[in-house]
Amino acid sequence: MAGEALELFRRVMLASASIPIAFPPVFFQVEAGGQRHDEMHVDGAVAAKVFLTGGVFRFAHVRSGIGQDPGRENVFVIHNGKLRAQPSPTTRTLRGIATRVLDAASRSAVVGDLFRIYALTLHERAGFHWITIADSVDLVGAEVFDPEKMRELYQIGYRAALAGPDWEIYPPGLQLPRRAP
């Protein structure tokens, strides 16, 4: 049983990293309505860019149910990307325009997800904190998955973590006075 669970976990992780078009989907056999079906699974970012189990349970209820003080929860979101596009020309091709549109839609989806999570934290009276990669950081490498660029980005993130990142407490574009912790 443990071997099956580990194999399933590995397949789910592989599917979560399967960026559509760039990598093939991962197939799962499922049973529904007494029939077996093949399902194709890809990167979860197709459905949402930022995940939180909002609406599934109440934070304080879970803590009190396991015998812990239902104190104030905090949600921390680390966005592994940038919310502003780096200025660059868009080639006048279907591929160039489609790529630019998908990139813009992806950034917009992150902002929408941050607002959705912010609304949940307000409802739950929880703290909201998020951070993204600084506009000054160049994300472009020599190839799609450039190991040298990935090491450089890791070091930037590592140094930021050691310095104590400056968490945002409101979603992008919402300018309100700082709240008390």
GIQUI-V179997 format. One record per backbone hydrogen bond with DSSP energy under -0.5 kcal/mol. CO is the residue of the C=O (numbers start at 1). NH is the residue of the N-H. If there is no record, write none. Layout:
BEGIN
co->(CO & CO)
nh->(NH & NH)
END
This chain:
BEGIN
co->(1 & 2 & 3 & 4 & 5 & 6 & 7 & 8 & 9 & 10 & 11 & 12 & 13 & 14 & 15 & 17 & 18 & 19 & 20 & 26 & 28 & 28 & 30 & 32 & 35 & 37 & 39 & 39 & 41 & 43 & 44 & 44 & 53 & 53 & 58 & 59 & 60 & 61 & 62 & 63 & 63 & 64 & 69 & 73 & 75 & 76 & 77 & 77 & 78 & 79 & 81 & 89 & 91 & 93 & 94 & 95 & 96 & 97 & 98 & 99 & 100 & 101 & 102 & 103 & 104 & 105 & 106 & 107 & 108 & 109 & 110 & 111 & 112 & 113 & 114 & 115 & 116 & 117 & 118 & 119 & 120 & 121 & 121 & 122 & 127 & 129 & 130 & 131 & 134 & 137 & 143 & 144 & 145 & 146 & 147 & 148 & 149 & 150 & 151 & 152 & 153 & 154 & 155 & 156 & 157 & 158 & 159 & 160 & 161 & 165 & 168 & 171 & 173 & 174)
nh->(5 & 6 & 7 & 8 & 9 & 10 & 11 & 12 & 13 & 14 & 15 & 16 & 17 & 17 & 18 & 19 & 43 & 23 & 22 & 41 & 30 & 39 & 37 & 35 & 32 & 30 & 28 & 41 & 26 & 46 & 47 & 48 & 56 & 57 & 62 & 63 & 64 & 65 & 66 & 66 & 68 & 67 & 71 & 127 & 129 & 78 & 79 & 131 & 80 & 81 & 133 & 91 & 93 & 97 & 98 & 99 & 100 & 101 & 102 & 103 & 104 & 105 & 106 & 107 & 108 & 109 & 110 & 111 & 112 & 113 & 114 & 115 & 116 & 117 & 118 & 119 & 120 & 121 & 122 & 123 & 124 & 125 & 126 & 125 & 75 & 77 & 168 & 79 & 137 & 139 & 146 & 146 & 147 & 150 & 151 & 152 & 153 & 154 & 155 & 156 & 157 & 158 & 159 & 160 & 161 & 162 & 163 & 164 & 164 & 167 & 130 & 174 & 175 & 176)
END
